[in-house]
């Protein structure tokens, strides 16, 4: 049997390779230009800066509340920080998806 495969030069594909082929047929991936990659990177950078700004501000507020002994304020500020970071990450992903959709239509 092995000789038959070698003679016909048939190569067996792994389940992973077959799955990737099916996925590629179902939803082909987009080849991005350098300009499009730069735009996506710019969005990432912009939102990382916004997140860092929120973290700096709210962590300072948390530190002040901790030194003042206000445990309730610390908890609410930590929840606010987590919420703001999550919101900004979702906003970033939405902006990147919008850009990808525009690229796909071109």
Number of C-alpha atoms within 10 A of each C-alpha: 6 6 8 9 11 10 9 8 9 9 8 9 9 9 9 9 11 12 12 12 12 12 12 11 10 9 8 10 10 9 10 12 10 9 9 14 12 12 14 19 13 13 17 17 13 12 20 16 12 15 19 12 12 17 17 12 12 19 16 12 15 21 13 14 17 15 10 11 11 12 13 10 16 21 14 12 18 16 12 14 20 13 12 17 19 13 13 16 17 13 13 19 16 12 16 18 13 12 15 15 11 10 14 12 6 5
